[in-house]
């Protein structure tokens, strides 16, 4: 997964993302002051919000993303540890009460084995009774909103064109992103990046969670407390280590 240049315009392009809704969802299932490993934390926006209620460690594979996250934490005078680790191979000094994988970060894993390995690693990282909370793109979203669609936007210092096409694997998508980033002299640099995502039917995630040693507590859709509808775009899972 490539985030080298994307990291520096990520926050500008994601400014309308409802991170506070993710934090509110987590707060429904995890007690305040618990220890949380926020996996796939990116530039740390959700991590900083979680840190207002929890003792949080941010984890991401991108050093560029983590540099920005650390800068933001320092600016807000938040003392947060950020670790550069692959979610499939997480190792922490001590078990935590909960692990979050928010904003479809899990969908960047390319194979079934990658997801299974991540769940197994999460079970090792959590305390007994600890909770794993994550969300993924729904099959409906992969097959409709990401099926040969083109999106574009213009922000203050950058613009992008985003092509979303089906990948080779079932329920996968290839995001071809072209950024135009403004320099100090007013000229724009072009940056091209490719991102791959893949999802699975909800029942498949439940099976893998069980095999990894989890009990699924809730499967809901689109920031609601209800079961996912056929047209839900995002599916949320809460699982407990048993």
N, C-alpha and C positions, 0 to 999 in steps of 0.2 A: 504494500500500500504506500503510495507516494504522497508526501505532505510537505516536501521541501519548501517550495515557494508558496503553496497554498496556506501554510501556517501564518504567513504575514498579512494575509487579507481575510483570514477565516472569520475573525470577530466582526469585521465590517459587513461581510456578506451574510452572517448568521445573526444579525442584531434583532431580527424579528422572531427568533426561535424562543418558544415559551419555557425557558429553563426553570422558571419558578414553578411550573406545573409538575416537572419531574421531581423537584425538591418536595413539593407538597405530597406527591404520591409516595415518595420514600418515607416521609414523616408519618404516614398512615400505618406503616408496617415496622418501623424501626424506632426504638425508644431514644429520646434525646440523650446526648452525652455518650452514646455508643461509639465504638471504634468502627470506622468504615474505610474500606479500600475502594476508591473510585477509579475503576479500570476503564481505559480508553478515555481519559479525562480531557484530552486535547489541550486547549489553551486555558483550561481551568475555570471556566465561567460557572459551571454547575458545582465544581469542587469548592469554590469560594462561598457559594450560597449554602452548600451543605455544611461548611465549616462554621457557620453561624449557629448550628445546632449540634454538631457532632465533632469528634476527633478524627480528622480525615487524613488519609494518605492518597496522593494522586499518582496514578500509574498510566504511562502511555509509551508506545513504541517510538514515537517521533521526538527526537531531541529538540527539534525546532519548536514544536508545540510546547514542550515542557519549559523551554527558556522563557517563552511568553507567559506561561502560567506562573512561573516563579517571579517574574517581574511584577505581575499583577498582584500576587500575594504580598510582596514587599511593599508595594504602593498602598495596599489596604491594611498594612501592618498585621497580616495574618501569618502565623507561623505554621506552615504546612510543608511536610516532606513530600518531594516529588521524585519518583523512581522511574528510570527508563527501563521498562521490561516488556517482554512479549506476554500477552495475556495467557498464552498456552503454557508458559513456564514461570508463572509468578512465584516468587519466594519472598516472604516477609519475616522479620525477626521474631514476631509473635503472632498467634492467631487473632483474628478480628471478629467483631460481632456481626458484621454485614459486609457484603460486597455488592457494589453497583456497577452495571455495564450499561450506560445510558446512551440515548440518542443514536440507536441502531448501530453502535460500535461493534457488536457481535457479528453483524452482517458482513464485516470485512474479512472474516475467516472464509477461506475458499473451499474447504472440504468438510465432509461429515466428520472425519477423524479430528480435524482441528477443533470443531465445536465440542466433541466428546472429551478431548484432552483438556479443553478449557474448563469444562464442568468438573472434571476430575481434579484439576489443579485448584479450582475454587473450593472444593470439598476439603482439600488438605489445608487451605489457607484459613478456613472458617473455624470458629469454636463449635463445640457441640451445640446444636440448636441454633446456630448462626444462619442468617438469611442471605440468599442470593436474589437480587432484583435486577431484571434486565428487560429491555424492550427490543423488538425487531420489526422490520418491515413485514407486512402481511403478504401472503401469496397474491391477493387481489391487487395490491399496490404494484408488485413486481410485474404482473401481467397486464396492467392497464396504464397506470401513471408513468411507469418506466419502460413502456413498450414502444420504442421508436419515437419518443417525444423529444422536443427541443425547448429549452428554457433559456432566458436571457435576463440580465438585470444590470443596472447602472448605479453604482454607489458613488460616494464623494471622491474617492481616489482610485477607484478600480471599477472595472466592468468584467462580465464574463458571459460566455456562451456555453451552454451545457447540453450535450447530446447524450441521451440515455437510450441505449439499445440492448436487446436481449443478449445475454451471454450464452456460451455453449452449454453450460450445465443447466439443469432444470431450475426454474425460479431464481435465475441469476441475472445481473445487469452489469453492463460496462458503461461507466460514466466517462465520457471524453470531455474534458474541461479546458477551455481556452480563456486565459485571463489577460486583461490589458491593465497594467499597473502603472500609475502615473509617477514619473520621476520628479525630482525637485525642480527641474527646468521646464516642467510642463509636458514633456514628451512621455509617450506610453511604451512600456516594454511588454512584449507578448511572452506569455508563459503557458506551455501546454502540459497537462497532467492527465493520467488515466487512473481511475479508481474502479475496483471490482467489488461487487457485493453479491451475496447469495443468502436466501432464506429457505425455510422449510415449513411444512404444515405444523400448526400448533401441537398436534398430538405427537409429532416426532420429537419436538423439544421435550415434551413431558416424559417420553420414553427414555431419552438420553439422561434427563435429570434423575430419574429413578435408578438407572444403571450406575450413575455416579454417586449414589447415596443420598439423594434428596427426596423430600416429599413435596409435591407441588401444592401450594396453599391457594393460589389464585391465578386465573388466566383471564385477563380483561382486555378491552379494546378502547383505543383513542382517549385516554385519560378519564375513562369512566369506571364505575365499579361494576359494570355489566359485562356479561360474556361478549366476546367479539361478534359483531354482525358480519354477514357475508361481504359487506363493502367497507369494513374497517380497514384503515390504512396502517395502523400501528398496533401491535399486540404486546401486552405487558405480562410478565411472569413474576410471581413471588414463590420462592421455594425455600424449604428449611432443611438443613443438614440433620440427618437422623442417625 
